[in-house]
């Protein structure tokens, strides 16, 4: 399967149970249904769909910040059976493009320090470490806060 066999589209309320199943499969401390339900109208809540089934998703938003709006990638997951096929990268790129189009000049995210596959993906898209958030996760693991300049990213730089 290639990313071409997957379509990226805005989430619909009918997708939320599939999103929740993926969330629970991927994360030891998953978001509850209500968290996704509250974000369903965000233009940067996207799903990756293959043959009518949701196989991944990205949740992001834009926060106004004194003339330098900040995009925040809140959640990104791909069902384990579909990893390593470019779906996470396709979701991330689509989300960053939407954040940039919505006026964000920078995007940030938090990633588990030990999540090497995710850190590699983010690094390949230009994200760089900004700081460490000590004991950020409920289990005590640190997070790395990463950021990318969306003006530079969007120009292919």
N, CA and C atoms as an extended XYZ file, in Angstrom:
471
Properties=species:S:1:pos:R:3:atomname:S:1:resname:S:1:resid:I:1 pbc="F F F"
N         0.846       -1.182        0.000 N   UNK     1
C         0.000        0.000        0.000 CA  UNK     1
C         0.885        1.237        0.000 C   UNK     1
N         0.489        2.199       -0.779 N   UNK     2
C         1.196        3.472       -0.831 CA  UNK     2
C         0.277        4.557       -0.293 C   UNK     2
N         0.848        5.716        0.077 N   UNK     3
C        -0.027        6.803        0.523 CA  UNK     3
C        -1.069        7.184       -0.528 C   UNK     3
N        -0.795        6.904       -1.812 N   UNK     4
C        -1.761        7.228       -2.863 CA  UNK     4
C        -3.050        6.426       -2.694 C   UNK     4
N        -2.966        5.277       -2.019 N   UNK     5
C        -4.153        4.459       -1.794 CA  UNK     5
C        -4.933        4.903       -0.560 C   UNK     5
N        -4.461        5.961        0.066 N   UNK     6
C        -5.081        6.508        1.268 CA  UNK     6
C        -5.515        7.928        0.970 C   UNK     6
N        -6.723        8.276        1.392 N   UNK     7
C        -7.161        9.661        1.226 CA  UNK     7
C        -7.145       10.347        2.589 C   UNK     7
N        -6.741       11.602        2.577 N   UNK     8
C        -6.729       12.431        3.782 CA  UNK     8
C        -7.904       13.390        3.660 C   UNK     8
N        -8.745       13.420        4.685 N   UNK     9
C        -9.928       14.280        4.650 CA  UNK     9
C       -10.260       14.756        6.055 C   UNK     9
N       -11.098       15.801        6.153 N   UNK    10
C       -11.539       16.240        7.480 CA  UNK    10
C       -12.344       15.138        8.171 C   UNK    10
N       -12.203       15.066        9.471 N   UNK    11
C       -12.944       14.080       10.250 CA  UNK    11
C       -14.437       14.373       10.168 C   UNK    11
N       -15.222       13.348       10.314 N   UNK    12
C       -16.676       13.462       10.457 CA  UNK    12
C       -17.041       12.814       11.789 C   UNK    12
N       -18.138       13.244       12.368 N   UNK    13
C       -18.547       12.683       13.658 CA  UNK    13
C       -18.638       11.155       13.595 C   UNK    13
N       -19.051       10.618       12.472 N   UNK    14
C       -19.165        9.162       12.323 CA  UNK    14
C       -17.813        8.451       12.405 C   UNK    14
N       -16.714        9.189       12.270 N   UNK    15
C       -15.367        8.599       12.346 CA  UNK    15
C       -14.858        8.457       13.774 C   UNK    15
N       -15.512        9.084       14.728 N   UNK    16
C       -14.919        9.219       16.060 CA  UNK    16
C       -14.677        7.893       16.774 C   UNK    16
N       -15.549        6.913       16.610 N   UNK    17
C       -15.300        5.619       17.261 CA  UNK    17
C       -14.071        4.943       16.671 C   UNK    17
N       -13.877        5.069       15.365 N   UNK    18
C       -12.668        4.517       14.741 CA  UNK    18
C       -11.430        5.242       15.240 C   UNK    18
N       -11.518        6.558       15.348 N   UNK    19
C       -10.403        7.348       15.876 CA  UNK    19
C       -10.089        6.898       17.303 C   UNK    19
N       -11.118        6.726       18.115 N   UNK    20
C       -10.923        6.311       19.504 CA  UNK    20
C       -10.276        4.929       19.584 C   UNK    20
N       -10.688        4.005       18.723 N   UNK    21
C       -10.073        2.668       18.712 CA  UNK    21
C        -8.581        2.756       18.400 C   UNK    21
N        -8.230        3.579       17.422 N   UNK    22
C        -6.813        3.749       17.073 CA  UNK    22
C        -6.068        4.391       18.238 C   UNK    22
N        -6.648        5.404       18.840 N   UNK    23
C        -6.039        6.077       19.992 CA  UNK    23
C        -5.729        5.066       21.096 C   UNK    23
N        -6.692        4.211       21.395 N   UNK    24
C        -6.506        3.225       22.468 CA  UNK    24
C        -5.470        2.171       22.094 C   UNK    24
N        -5.389        1.841       20.821 N   UNK    25
C        -4.408        0.863       20.342 CA  UNK    25
C        -2.989        1.432       20.406 C   UNK    25
N        -2.862        2.737       20.205 N   UNK    26
C        -1.542        3.358       20.048 CA  UNK    26
C        -0.957        3.956       21.320 C   UNK    26
N        -1.789        4.348       22.260 N   UNK    27
C        -1.288        5.109       23.398 CA  UNK    27
C        -1.659        4.468       24.732 C   UNK    27
N        -0.715        4.483       25.667 N   UNK    28
C        -0.952        3.910       26.994 CA  UNK    28
C        -1.864        4.800       27.842 C   UNK    28
N        -1.950        6.069       27.508 N   UNK    29
C        -2.795        7.021       28.233 CA  UNK    29
C        -3.685        7.732       27.207 C   UNK    29
N        -4.671        7.000       26.642 N   UNK    30
C        -5.438        7.558       25.520 CA  UNK    30
C        -6.376        8.686       25.931 C   UNK    30
N        -6.632        9.550       24.945 N   UNK    31
C        -7.636       10.590       25.125 CA  UNK    31
C        -9.008        9.919       25.245 C   UNK    31
N        -9.924       10.527       26.003 N   UNK    32
C       -11.295       10.014       26.053 CA  UNK    32
C       -12.092       10.466       24.819 C   UNK    32
N       -13.201        9.800       24.595 N   UNK    33
C       -14.068       10.125       23.461 CA  UNK    33
C       -14.427       11.607       23.455 C   UNK    33
N       -14.768       12.147       24.621 N   UNK    34
C       -15.212       13.546       24.700 CA  UNK    34
C       -14.168       14.521       24.170 C   UNK    34
N       -12.894       14.215       24.366 N   UNK    35
C       -11.838       15.111       23.868 CA  UNK    35
C       -11.899       15.212       22.349 C   UNK    35
N       -12.094       14.082       21.689 N   UNK    36
C       -12.209       14.098       20.231 CA  UNK    36
C       -13.514       14.762       19.799 C   UNK    36
N       -14.584       14.471       20.526 N   UNK    37
C       -15.888       15.035       20.187 CA  UNK    37
C       -15.853       16.561       20.234 C   UNK    37
N       -15.143       17.130       21.195 N   UNK    38
C       -15.053       18.587       21.315 CA  UNK    38
C       -14.251       19.215       20.181 C   UNK    38
N       -13.403       18.432       19.522 N   UNK    39
C       -12.532       18.957       18.463 CA  UNK    39
C       -13.010       18.612       17.060 C   UNK    39
N       -14.163       17.966       16.949 N   UNK    40
C       -14.602       17.444       15.654 CA  UNK    40
C       -14.780       18.541       14.602 C   UNK    40
N       -15.023       19.766       15.016 N   UNK    41
C       -15.216       20.853       14.056 CA  UNK    41
C       -13.925       21.595       13.711 C   UNK    41
N       -12.802       21.195       14.299 N   UNK    42
C       -11.512       21.817       13.961 CA  UNK    42
C       -11.167       21.495       12.507 C   UNK    42
N       -10.832       22.496       11.701 N   UNK    43
C       -10.483       22.219       10.302 CA  UNK    43
C        -9.191       21.420       10.158 C   UNK    43
N        -8.433       21.309       11.244 N   UNK    44
C        -7.191       20.536       11.193 CA  UNK    44
C        -7.305       19.236       11.997 C   UNK    44
N        -8.510       18.702       12.087 N   UNK    45
C        -8.722       17.344       12.605 CA  UNK    45
C        -8.964       16.507       11.359 C   UNK    45
N        -7.964       15.734       10.985 N   UNK    46
C        -7.969       15.002        9.724 CA  UNK    46
C        -7.910       13.501        9.971 C   UNK    46
N        -8.459       12.739        9.037 N   UNK    47
C        -8.319       11.285        9.082 CA  UNK    47
C        -7.711       10.795        7.776 C   UNK    47
N        -7.020        9.673        7.892 N   UNK    48
C        -6.524        8.945        6.725 CA  UNK    48
C        -7.465        7.767        6.542 C   UNK    48
N        -7.984        7.637        5.329 N   UNK    49
C        -8.977        6.608        5.056 CA  UNK    49
C        -8.488        5.705        3.933 C   UNK    49
N        -8.674        4.409        4.115 N   UNK    50
C        -8.341        3.431        3.078 CA  UNK    50
C        -9.519        2.482        2.943 C   UNK    50
N       -10.054        2.398        1.742 N   UNK    51
C       -11.184        1.510        1.449 CA  UNK    51
C       -12.311        1.673        2.468 C   UNK    51
N       -12.617        2.926        2.794 N   UNK    52
C       -13.730        3.231        3.683 CA  UNK    52
C       -13.436        3.109        5.165 C   UNK    52
N       -12.219        2.707        5.521 N   UNK    53
C       -11.870        2.545        6.934 CA  UNK    53
C       -10.852        3.601        7.351 C   UNK    53
N       -11.053        4.173        8.522 N   UNK    54
C       -10.097        5.127        9.078 CA  UNK    54
C        -8.893        4.335        9.592 C   UNK    54
N        -7.698        4.707        9.099 N   UNK    55
C        -6.470        4.007        9.497 CA  UNK    55
C        -5.503        4.922       10.252 C   UNK    55
N        -5.840        6.207       10.360 N   UNK    56
C        -4.996        7.143       11.093 CA  UNK    56
C        -5.692        8.478       11.212 C   UNK    56
N        -5.128        9.353       12.044 N   UNK    57
C        -5.720       10.678       12.226 CA  UNK    57
C        -4.679       11.647       12.756 C   UNK    57
N        -4.984       12.914       12.604 N   UNK    58
C        -4.182       14.007       13.150 CA  UNK    58
C        -5.135       15.049       13.712 C   UNK    58
N        -4.834       15.544       14.906 N   UNK    59
C        -5.599       16.630       15.520 CA  UNK    59
C        -4.641       17.793       15.743 C   UNK    59
N        -5.004       18.958       15.246 N   UNK    60
C        -4.182       20.153       15.421 CA  UNK    60
C        -5.103       21.361       15.517 C   UNK    60
N        -4.550       22.469       15.994 N   UNK    61
C        -5.306       23.715       16.016 CA  UNK    61
C        -4.340       24.889       15.977 C   UNK    61
N        -4.903       26.086       15.842 N   UNK    62
C        -4.114       27.315       15.794 CA  UNK    62
C        -4.517       28.190       16.977 C   UNK    62
N        -3.508       28.716       17.675 N   UNK    63
C        -3.732       29.621       18.798 CA  UNK    63
C        -3.160       30.986       18.445 C   UNK    63
N        -3.993       32.048       18.493 N   UNK    64
C        -3.462       33.390       18.261 CA  UNK    64
C        -2.419       33.729       19.328 C   UNK    64
N        -1.343       34.387       18.901 N   UNK    65
C        -0.260       34.694       19.836 CA  UNK    65
C         0.446       35.973       19.404 C   UNK    65
N        -0.148       37.114       19.687 N   UNK    66
C         0.469       38.424       19.442 CA  UNK    66
C         1.086       38.540       18.056 C   UNK    66
N         0.289       38.239       17.045 N   UNK    67
C         0.753       38.407       15.669 CA  UNK    67
C         1.577       37.261       15.127 C   UNK    67
N         1.852       36.275       15.937 N   UNK    68
C         2.602       35.105       15.474 CA  UNK    68
C         1.811       33.868       15.894 C   UNK    68
N         0.768       33.569       15.136 N   UNK    69
C        -0.106       32.456       15.478 CA  UNK    69
C         0.681       31.147       15.511 C   UNK    69
N         0.341       30.320       16.489 N   UNK    70
C         1.053       29.069       16.713 CA  UNK    70
C         0.141       27.894       16.402 C   UNK    70
N         0.605       27.006       15.548 N   UNK    71
C        -0.084       25.751       15.301 CA  UNK    71
C         0.379       24.727       16.322 C   UNK    71
N        -0.542       23.892       16.762 N   UNK    72
C        -0.201       22.863       17.743 CA  UNK    72
C        -0.713       21.522       17.232 C   UNK    72
N         0.204       20.622       16.944 N   UNK    73
C        -0.169       19.252       16.593 CA  UNK    73
C        -0.395       18.537       17.917 C   UNK    73
N        -1.654       18.256       18.211 N   UNK    74
C        -2.025       17.703       19.508 CA  UNK    74
C        -1.942       16.187       19.541 C   UNK    74
N        -2.248       15.545       18.420 N   UNK    75
C        -2.329       14.086       18.405 CA  UNK    75
C        -2.156       13.605       16.971 C   UNK    75
N        -1.372       12.566       16.792 N   UNK    76
C        -1.155       11.940       15.486 CA  UNK    76
C        -0.966       10.460       15.734 C   UNK    76
N        -1.757        9.644       15.065 N   UNK    77
C        -1.629        8.196       15.235 CA  UNK    77
C        -2.026        7.482       13.954 C   UNK    77
N        -1.359        6.366       13.722 N   UNK    78
C        -1.678        5.465       12.617 CA  UNK    78
C        -1.853        4.079       13.222 C   UNK    78
N        -2.903        3.392       12.812 N   UNK    79
C        -3.140        2.038       13.312 CA  UNK    79
C        -1.881        1.202       13.096 C   UNK    79
N        -1.478        0.408       14.091 N   UNK    80
C        -0.234       -0.363       13.971 CA  UNK    80
C        -0.115       -1.201       12.698 C   UNK    80
N        -1.213       -1.737       12.197 N   UNK    81
C        -1.163       -2.556       10.980 CA  UNK    81
C        -0.806       -1.752        9.736 C   UNK    81
N        -0.896       -0.430        9.814 N   UNK    82
C        -0.673        0.420        8.639 CA  UNK    82
C         0.542        1.331        8.784 C   UNK    82
N         1.342        1.099        9.803 N   UNK    83
C         2.534        1.928       10.003 CA  UNK    83
C         3.620        1.586        8.993 C   UNK    83
N         4.520        2.550        8.799 N   UNK    84
C         5.657        2.331        7.910 CA  UNK    84
C         5.315        2.437        6.439 C   UNK    84
N         4.173        3.021        6.137 N   UNK    85
C         3.708        3.123        4.746 CA  UNK    85
C         3.517        4.565        4.296 C   UNK    85
N         4.000        5.510        5.084 N   UNK    86
C         3.911        6.911        4.700 CA  UNK    86
C         2.629        7.608        5.109 C   UNK    86
N         1.760        6.920        5.838 N   UNK    87
C         0.472        7.510        6.214 CA  UNK    87
C         0.657        8.608        7.261 C   UNK    87
N         1.490        8.361        8.252 N   UNK    88
C         1.759        9.385        9.265 CA  UNK    88
C         2.362       10.627        8.644 C   UNK    88
N         3.293       10.435        7.726 N   UNK    89
C         3.919       11.567        7.029 CA  UNK    89
C         2.877       12.333        6.211 C   UNK    89
N         1.997       11.615        5.518 N   UNK    90
C         0.957       12.273        4.719 CA  UNK    90
C         0.010       13.076        5.612 C   UNK    90
N        -0.378       12.503        6.748 N   UNK    91
C        -1.234       13.227        7.688 CA  UNK    91
C        -0.527       14.462        8.228 C   UNK    91
N         0.732       14.299        8.618 N   UNK    92
C         1.483       15.427        9.171 CA  UNK    92
C         1.613       16.542        8.142 C   UNK    92
N         1.967       16.200        6.926 N   UNK    93
C         2.111       17.228        5.887 CA  UNK    93
C         0.792       17.925        5.605 C   UNK    93
N        -0.300       17.170        5.543 N   UNK    94
C        -1.610       17.786        5.309 CA  UNK    94
C        -1.983       18.704        6.466 C   UNK    94
N        -1.714       18.263        7.687 N   UNK    95
C        -2.014       19.091        8.850 CA  UNK    95
C        -1.183       20.358        8.894 C   UNK    95
N         0.115       20.238        8.611 N   UNK    96
C         0.975       21.426        8.606 CA  UNK    96
C         0.552       22.408        7.524 C   UNK    96
N         0.174       21.902        6.367 N   UNK    97
C        -0.292       22.780        5.289 CA  UNK    97
C        -1.552       23.528        5.716 C   UNK    97
N        -2.457       22.844        6.410 N   UNK    98
C        -3.683       23.505        6.880 CA  UNK    98
C        -3.382       24.522        7.978 C   UNK    98
N        -2.469       24.183        8.869 N   UNK    99
C        -2.087       25.144        9.910 CA  UNK    99
C        -1.499       26.397        9.279 C   UNK    99
N        -0.640       26.204        8.296 N   UNK   100
C        -0.017       27.344        7.610 CA  UNK   100
C        -1.080       28.182        6.898 C   UNK   100
N        -2.011       27.518        6.213 N   UNK   101
C        -3.078       28.229        5.505 CA  UNK   101
C        -3.974       28.997        6.478 C   UNK   101
N        -4.077       28.513        7.712 N   UNK   102
C        -4.895       29.182        8.733 CA  UNK   102
C        -4.149       30.320        9.420 C   UNK   102
N        -2.909       30.568        9.006 N   UNK   103
C        -2.175       31.712        9.526 CA  UNK   103
C        -1.080       31.405       10.530 C   UNK   103
N        -0.896       30.138       10.875 N   UNK   104
C         0.173       29.801       11.820 CA  UNK   104
C         1.524       29.991       11.146 C   UNK   104
N         2.446       30.601       11.865 N   UNK   105
C         3.797       30.794       11.331 CA  UNK   105
C         4.776       29.773       11.890 C   UNK   105
N         4.368       29.119       12.964 N   UNK   106
C         5.188       28.073       13.573 CA  UNK   106
C         4.241       26.981       14.061 C   UNK   106
N         4.709       25.753       14.065 N   UNK   107
C         3.933       24.653       14.636 CA  UNK   107
C         4.786       23.975       15.693 C   UNK   107
N         4.122       23.541       16.745 N   UNK   108
C         4.828       22.837       17.807 CA  UNK   108
C         4.077       21.559       18.134 C   UNK   108
N         4.764       20.686       18.841 N   UNK   109
C         4.153       19.451       19.310 CA  UNK   109
C         4.982       18.907       20.457 C   UNK   109
N         4.415       17.959       21.163 N   UNK   110
C         5.134       17.253       22.209 CA  UNK   110
C         5.227       15.797       21.779 C   UNK   110
N         6.384       15.187       22.029 N   UNK   111
C         6.590       13.784       21.683 CA  UNK   111
C         7.335       13.115       22.830 C   UNK   111
N         6.978       11.878       23.100 N   UNK   112
C         7.701       11.126       24.134 CA  UNK   112
C         9.167       11.038       23.763 C   UNK   112
N        10.015       11.266       24.740 N   UNK   113
C        11.450       11.216       24.487 CA  UNK   113
C        11.863        9.870       23.888 C   UNK   113
N        11.217        8.793       24.293 N   UNK   114
C        11.579        7.464       23.812 CA  UNK   114
C        10.890        7.020       22.538 C   UNK   114
N        10.087        7.882       21.926 N   UNK   115
C         9.362        7.502       20.707 CA  UNK   115
C        10.221        7.823       19.486 C   UNK   115
N        11.204        6.970       19.241 N   UNK   116
C        12.148        7.222       18.150 CA  UNK   116
C        11.498        7.295       16.770 C   UNK   116
N        10.534        6.411       16.433 N   UNK   117
C         9.922        6.536       15.098 CA  UNK   117
C         9.241        7.891       14.884 C   UNK   117
N         8.514        8.372       15.890 N   UNK   118
C         7.844        9.673       15.760 CA  UNK   118
C         8.871       10.796       15.683 C   UNK   118
N         9.894       10.726       16.527 N   UNK   119
C        10.929       11.769       16.497 CA  UNK   119
C        11.619       11.816       15.136 C   UNK   119
N        11.833       10.670       14.539 N   UNK   120
C        12.452       10.615       13.212 CA  UNK   120
C        11.551       11.265       12.166 C   UNK   120
N        10.254       10.949       12.211 N   UNK   121
C         9.293       11.551       11.285 CA  UNK   121
C         9.288       13.069       11.438 C   UNK   121
N         9.178       13.550       12.657 N   UNK   122
C         9.114       14.992       12.879 CA  UNK   122
C        10.407       15.674       12.455 C   UNK   122
N        11.530       15.053       12.738 N   UNK   123
C        12.814       15.614       12.326 CA  UNK   123
C        12.924       15.717       10.817 C   UNK   123
N        12.420       14.710       10.112 N   UNK   124
C        12.463       14.724        8.647 CA  UNK   124
C        11.604       15.836        8.064 C   UNK   124
N        10.612       16.296        8.825 N   UNK   125
C         9.745       17.388        8.367 CA  UNK   125
C        10.219       18.745        8.878 C   UNK   125
N        11.389       18.790        9.483 N   UNK   126
C        11.973       20.065        9.891 CA  UNK   126
C        11.771       20.462       11.340 C   UNK   126
N        11.086       19.637       12.118 N   UNK   127
C        10.903       19.953       13.535 CA  UNK   127
C        12.238       19.850       14.254 C   UNK   127
N        12.468       20.808       15.150 N   UNK   128
C        13.691       20.819       15.950 CA  UNK   128
C        13.321       20.945       17.422 C   UNK   128
N        14.139       20.366       18.305 N   UNK   129
C        13.850       20.454       19.740 CA  UNK   129
C        13.907       21.898       20.238 C   UNK   129
N        12.935       22.249       21.071 N   UNK   130
C        12.878       23.571       21.687 CA  UNK   130
C        13.208       23.457       23.177 C   UNK   130
N        12.609       22.465       23.824 N   UNK   131
C        12.861       22.262       25.251 CA  UNK   131
C        12.364       20.876       25.654 C   UNK   131
N        12.698       20.503       26.854 N   UNK   132
C        12.231       19.246       27.444 CA  UNK   132
C        11.147       19.585       28.462 C   UNK   132
N        10.077       18.829       28.458 N   UNK   133
C         9.032       18.962       29.473 CA  UNK   133
C         9.173       17.760       30.411 C   UNK   133
N         9.741       18.003       31.576 N   UNK   134
C        10.038       16.938       32.525 CA  UNK   134
C         8.757       16.311       33.065 C   UNK   134
N         8.735       14.983       33.077 N   UNK   135
C         7.601       14.198       33.601 CA  UNK   135
C         6.269       14.650       32.998 C   UNK   135
N         6.264       14.931       31.721 N   UNK   136
C         5.093       15.454       31.014 CA  UNK   136
C         3.958       14.433       30.972 C   UNK   136
N         4.312       13.174       30.780 N   UNK   137
C         3.301       12.126       30.642 CA  UNK   137
C         2.971       11.514       31.999 C   UNK   137
N         1.774       10.980       32.092 N   UNK   138
C         1.271       10.429       33.346 CA  UNK   138
C         2.201        9.367       33.934 C   UNK   138
N         2.880        8.608       33.067 N   UNK   139
C         3.789        7.568       33.560 CA  UNK   139
C         5.158        8.117       33.952 C   UNK   139
N         5.326        9.439       33.852 N   UNK   140
C         6.563       10.072       34.282 CA  UNK   140
C         7.589       10.306       33.185 C   UNK   140
N         7.323        9.811       31.970 N   UNK   141
C         8.287       10.023       30.887 CA  UNK   141
C         8.311       11.496       30.473 C   UNK   141
N         9.501       11.957       30.124 N   UNK   142
C         9.652       13.325       29.628 CA  UNK   142
C         9.118       13.435       28.206 C   UNK   142
N         8.707       14.642       27.853 N   UNK   143
C         8.360       14.962       26.468 CA  UNK   143
C         9.407       15.917       25.933 C   UNK   143
N         9.633       15.829       24.652 N   UNK   144
C        10.411       16.842       23.961 CA  UNK   144
C         9.428       17.733       23.232 C   UNK   144
N         9.562       19.035       23.410 N   UNK   145
C         8.750       19.993       22.665 CA  UNK   145
C         9.541       20.321       21.406 C   UNK   145
N         8.922       20.075       20.257 N   UNK   146
C         9.548       20.315       18.963 CA  UNK   146
C         8.785       21.410       18.245 C   UNK   146
N         9.466       22.149       17.383 N   UNK   147
C         8.818       23.212       16.613 CA  UNK   147
C         9.403       23.266       15.213 C   UNK   147
N         8.582       23.763       14.289 N   UNK   148
C         9.016       23.973       12.914 CA  UNK   148
C         8.494       25.330       12.453 C   UNK   148
N         9.311       26.045       11.711 N   UNK   149
C         8.920       27.315       11.101 CA  UNK   149
C         8.079       26.986        9.875 C   UNK   149
N         6.789       27.307        9.924 N   UNK   150
C         5.893       26.939        8.825 CA  UNK   150
C         6.098       27.785        7.578 C   UNK   150
N         6.621       28.991        7.724 N   UNK   151
C         6.899       29.806        6.541 CA  UNK   151
C         8.009       29.141        5.743 C   UNK   151
N         9.056       28.744        6.435 N   UNK   152
C        10.166       28.056        5.779 CA  UNK   152
C         9.729       26.683        5.269 C   UNK   152
N         9.001       25.927        6.098 N   UNK   153
C         8.528       24.595        5.718 CA  UNK   153
C         7.651       24.679        4.468 C   UNK   153
N         6.748       25.641        4.458 N   UNK   154
C         5.822       25.770        3.343 CA  UNK   154
C         6.473       26.199        2.046 C   UNK   154
N         7.687       26.730        2.136 N   UNK   155
C         8.379       27.149        0.915 CA  UNK   155
C         9.343       26.076        0.430 C   UNK   155
N         9.264       24.898        1.085 N   UNK   156
C        10.133       23.805        0.688 CA  UNK   156
C        11.491       23.870        1.337 C   UNK   156
N        11.681       24.825        2.254 N   UNK   157
C        12.966       24.987        2.907 CA  UNK   157
C        13.039       24.223        4.141 C   UNK   157
